[in-house]
């Protein structure tokens, strides 16, 4: 899938409507944070370790392990295509999927967001503001994710994959009430907590 990005400043509005075409569910694998993985595990009612290999793989990029959604035939492993495209884990879909066609610009410049003009729904519907609150929550998660991984690898001497698994264990225990102090971000922001319901799966 190709991309053509345009920068959107805070205060600007754009026309975007999801057409449920499924186009955004094929192409490069979606990168995940440990928070994404724990949301998916909770939604599927399994331990995060049961997702390894089956739904999620890790790509070692130099000294960091980057978890990504697995694909099947070039399509997301969770894409259901029997009728109109739909997501099997829609309520717990990764933050990058939730934000699309808006794409994070930089955690250091939160008043700008990219818009992928190749999305077929761009230019359709009433003008709306980008999901600034959601992008703020994403930046909280991604900064925690990578800062912790960096610390585990470069300060504590973990091997990259072991560092990712250790961080996943930590966040998973917080989510399931076994720890309360190690990762307060999971207890405080609404995006994480709201995803543990199981409404009917759909694309909208």
N, C-alpha and C positions, 0 to 999 in steps of 0.2 A: 504494500500500500504506500503510495507516494503522499508527501505532505507539502503544503504551501502555507507557511505561517505568516500571520499579520499581527502586529502588536496592538493590544487593546489597553488603554489607560483607564484607571479608576474613574468612574463617572460617565464613561462612554457606554452606549447600549448597542447591541447587535441583534439581528434576527436569527434565531436558531430554533429548529424543531426536529426532534428525533423522528425519523421516518421508519425506524426499525428495519433498515436495509441489511444490517449485519456487516456492512463493509468495514467498520472499525474493529471487528472481531477477527479479522484475518491479517496476516502480515507478521511483522516482528513481534516476538514475545513481549508481554507486558511485564515490566519490572515491578517488584513487590517490596513492601516493608514487612517487618515482623508483625506489625499491626494488621496489615492486610491478611497475612497468613492465619493469624489467630481468629480474625473475624470469619474467614472461610471455614476453619476447623469447627468453630462454635456453631455456625449455621448448619454444617453437615453432621454435627454431633459426634465428632471424632477427635482424637488427640492429633495435634499438628503433625506428629511423626507419621501418621497414616497418609498424609498428603504427599510425602516425599516420593519422587519417582513417578507416582501415578498421576498427580496433578501439577506438581511443582518440581522444578529442577534448579540447581544453582550453577551459575557460570562464574568461574574464578577469573576475575579481572585484576591481574597483577597480584596484589596482596589482600584483596577484598572479595568475598563471596557475594554475588548478586543473585538473589532469588528471582525467578521469573515463572510465569504461567507456562505450562507445557502446551504444545500445539499438536494437532493431529491432522495431517493432510493440509498443513498450512493454515488451519483454523484453530481458534481457541478451543481447548479441551472441554470447556464448559458451554460452548455454543450449541444450542439445539436448533436443528434446521429441518425438522420433519414437516413443519408448515411454515408459518412466518418466523423468521429468526428470533430467538429468545435466549435469555441467559439462565442457565440452571441455578446460578447462585446470585441472582440479581440483587436481593436485599443486602448481600455481603460482598458485592463485587468490589474489586480493588479500587483504590482512590483514583488512580490514573484513568480507569474506565468511567468512574463516576463523574469525573471532571470533563471528559471529552465531549465536544470538540475543543474545549479549552485546555491548554497545555501549560504547565507551570513554566515560568520564565526564570526566576531565581529567588531562593529564599532570602537573599540580601536586598531584593528590590520587589517588595510585595504589592506595589501599586501598578504593576504591569503584568499582563497575562497574554500568552499567545493564543491565537485562534487558528485552527486548521481549516483553511478555506476549501480543502478537498472534501470535507464532509458534505454529503449531499443535502443535508438539512440546513446548511448555512444560507441565509437570505430568505428563509421561509418563516412565516408567523409574525407575531408582534415583537417589537424591540424589547429586549431584556438586558439586565445587567449581568455580567459574569458572576459566578458563585464565589464572591470574595471571602465569605466566611469559611466555605469549604476549602478554598486554597490555603487559607491561614491554618486550618487544622491539618491539612496535608503537610505544610511546611513544618509544623510542630512534630509530626510523626517522622518525617524524613530526616530532619536534623537530629532527632534523638537516635534514630536507627543508625545513621552513618557515624555519628560521634561515638556511640557505644561500640560499634564494630571497630572503628579506628583505635579506640582505647584498648580493646581486648587484644587486638593484633599487635599494635606497635608499643604498647606500654606493658601489657601483661604476658605477651609472648604466645598467644594462641595461634594455632594454625587457622587460616581463613575460614574453612568450613566448620571447624570446631567452634570458632568465635560466633558464627551465625547460629549454630545449634544452641550454644549457651545462652545467647540473647533471646532466642525463641523460647527456651525453657523458662527464662525469667519472666517474660511478658505473659506467657501462657499461664504461669502460676498466679500472676496478678489478676488476670482475667477470671480465673476460676477460684479466686478468694483465698489462695494459699499464701500470698504475700500482699502486703499493703503499702509498703514504703519504697520498694526498689524502683518502681516505675509509676509515679503518680499521674503521669500524662494519661494513662489508660482509664483512670478513675474520674478525670475531670472534664474531658471535652465530649460534647454530645454526639459527635459523629461516630465515635467508637461505640458508645453505649446503645445508640438507637438501632444498630444493625443486627441485634440479636433476636429480633422478632422474625417470624417466618410468614410474611404475606404471600399471596399468590404470585408466582414468578411471571414477569413480563418485562418488556423493554421500556415501558413508560411508567 
